[in-house]
């Protein structure tokens, strides 16, 4: 997956921001409280409607009534756009794709659950795998430094999703032994 563009409108501390991701590696740096984590949360929200707020209305910038996040990305050679909107009374989600390099975006599906399901198929990963693969939540690495070796192993396993693999292996082991 390659991120191309992220537009934030009244998302957390961002009033109206367009972030373009250049080819190669992107580094997001800034002071504490500058909004770095909000960028990652916006990407997670766009892809899977996942967020760390207590309720979705907490994602809406103070003193505003609506919020939207647009994410353009490429997966397996196809370009997609996800648009997630939230107003006082409703939320909506749309997934679009480009049919050729010069064309407009064409709708693939609408609705929160349908868009999330379709994105999961496109990326061949769910929200948990996505978060574990590209995003370490604030404070998790700092907590790693002070841990005992066994606790470090457990935390690293959680960050990498290894604990899920170990659970799957334990569940499969009896089935393999029976064959």
Secondary structure, 3 states (H helix, E strand, C coil): CEEEEEEEEEECCEEEEEEECCCCCCCCCCCCCCCHHHHHHHHHHHHHCCCCCCCHHHHECCCCCCEEEEEEEEECCEEEEEEEEECCCCEEEEEEEECCCCCCEEEEEECHHHHHHHHHHHHCCCHHHHHHHHCCCCCHHHHHHCCCHHHHHHHHHHHHCHHHHHHHHHHHHHHHHHC
